[in-house]
């Protein structure tokens, strides 16, 4: 079976939101998937769509077929959204990378202080 780019239902009853995923065509709607490409929240006003178009293009070059709904959402994302759907950018982990660098810096400072204290005691 070819791979498909489709929506995976998340959320609770009557409060659905969806993840845009790459999955094998034979797997169930909410079953196993290969990669998450973004999400779609139709109940927020305006509906929120965040999708990584570079990853979508990469998967489509490899032969993945988007479902009809995902094809429509991709078109809206490429146009920049419309009055019904607001398009956002996928968030990169820039903040978490900066925080981890700060933590590493403070760890190094603490280790240097401990080493200096040990040297002073000896």
N, C-alpha and C positions, 0 to 999 in steps of 0.2 A: 504494500500500500504506500502511496506517496505521502509525504509529510504535508500537513495542513497548518495554516496560520488561522487560528480561530479564537473565539471567546470562551473563557472558562468562568462559570458562574461562582461567585463568592458572596459572602454576606448572609444575612438571615432572611427569614420569610418576609416577603413584600418589601425588603430593603436591599435589593440586589445591586451588586456592582460586579464588574467583570475584569478579568486579567486577559490580556492579549498574549496567547502562548503559541508555541510551535509544538505540534503533537503528531503522532502517527495517525493516519486516517482511520485506522481500525480501533483506536482507543476510545473509551467513552468520553462524553463531554467534559466531565469533571475528573477524569482519570489521569493517567500518567502523561507527562509532557516533557519536552526536551529543554525548552528555554522560555523564560518570560520576557516579552518584548515591551510591555507597558500595561496600562490599565485604562478602564473606561467606567466612569461613574455617571450613569444616565439620570439619576434622581436628584443630583445637585442642580442648582439653577444658576447659570447655564450648565449643561452637562459638561463634565470634565474629561478630557482625553489627553493622556500622556503616553507617547509611543516613541520608541527609538527607531527612526526611519532608516538609519544606516544599517541596523541589524535586520530590519524588514527587507531592505534591498539585498542584503547578503543572502538571506534565506531564499528569497525569490530567485536569485541567480542560481542557487543550488537546486531549484526545482520545486520549492514549497508553493502550494496553491492556497491563496487566501479564500476564506469563506465569503459569501456575498456581503454579509454585514461588515466584516473586517475590510473588505475591498472598499466599501463606502466610507468607512472611518479613515482609511489611509488617504483617500482622495481629499477628505475634509482636512486632515492633518497637513497635507501638502499645500493646500490653499491657505492655511493659517486659521482655519475655523470659520464659523459663520455665526449667525445670531442664536443658534440653538446649541452649538458645541463650541466650547472654549478649549483651545489647544495649549498645552503646557510643554515644557522641556523636561526630559528625564533628568533627575537630580543626580549629579555625580557626588562622590563621597569626598568632596574637597574639604568640608568642615571636619570630617572625621580624620582625614589625613593630617590636617593642621593640628588637631587635638592630640593625635598620637605622637607627632613630632614634639609637641610641648611636653608631653609626659616623658618621652625619652630624654629630653633636655633636663627636666627636673630630676629624673633618676640619675643621670650622669652627675649632676651637681651634688646630689645627696651622697653618691658613692665617693666623689672627690672629697667631700667634707668628712666622711667617715674615715677615709684613708689618711687625711691630714690629722684627724684626731688621734688615730692609732700611732701615727709617726710621732706626734707630740708626746704621747704617753711613753713611748719606748725610749 
